[in-house]
Amino acid sequence: MLDAANATFVAVICFGLLTGISTQLQTVGPQAPWDVDPYDAVASFATMIVPIVAALTGVRYLRWRHEVAYPSFALVEIVRGCAVALFAVAATDTAYLVAVLRRGFPTPAPFRPELAGLLGLSVVTVALAAWRSAGAWSSQRRSRRRPDDITLSGQPDAVDDVAELLRSAPANLAPLHGLCVRAADLLVAWAGSSALSPRRHPWLFVAAVSFGAGVAAAASEFVHEGLPPSVGVGILVVALFGGIVATGGLIGYALVGRYLHLVHSPRRA
């Protein structure tokens, strides 16, 4: 199972290199066959989902590392995170391959070896990670006493996992350990009592965070492309970016939020 997680993290890194270089480098981006919709739309959605899911899976991977064995529910959460991340990466790689076959590399550079190499590397790493994850999932299912899926209800959610990871900071670094423990206590208290916490209003929380990410993306565009011609246009662009990213975040939460056991209701805690 842990080998599958390691392979998934490698695939995610290669995916990040592919999407980052092909979209952020101005000398390379225009020569990418997938820089237009619908190919770019698939990648845009995946780049919102994959980093969050990979980070959450990494937290869960590290949170139980000091235990004698990983609990069954933690292994299920980890392999589900791997599956979601790999599915999103595979969907993007497929869209990119279709773009190459249908559009080809545009002139004046009919072939970009760095883009082809990065795409090939992403395809290979995601295939290997999927193979490892499929084997781990089959092994995990065979090891259960009952054939049905293990229930995650009542188990620690993502907030608990982050808090426990913070509490496991090295004790020999007293200032850092104390700071992390205080941060973990504040996080748990906030999640359990604040009206703005993801446990009490998960949809509102996801929408707000996603909208903030959209505003940050708009600000990044202003830095790269320059300020808009007027304040009204700037507000429209910010609202558009925020609305699109917020919509994508809500769709992502609707699709995988419960499956990944992101939050549980405080009534069941």
Protein Blocks (a to p, Z undefined) as FASTA:
>chain_A
ZZmmmmmmmmmmmmmmmmmmmmmmmklmmmpmklpcfklmmmmmmmmmmmmmmmmmmmmm
mmmmmpmbdcfklmmmmmmmmmmmmmmmmmmmmmmmmmmmmnopadfbfbafklmmmmmm
mmmmmmmmmmmmmmmmmmmmmmpmbfbdcdfehiacfklmmmmmmmmpcfklmmlmmmmm
mmmmmmmmmmmmpmkbmklmmmlmmmmmmmmmmmmmmmmmmmmnopafbfklmmmmmmmm
mmmmmmmmmmmmmmmmmmnombccfklZZ
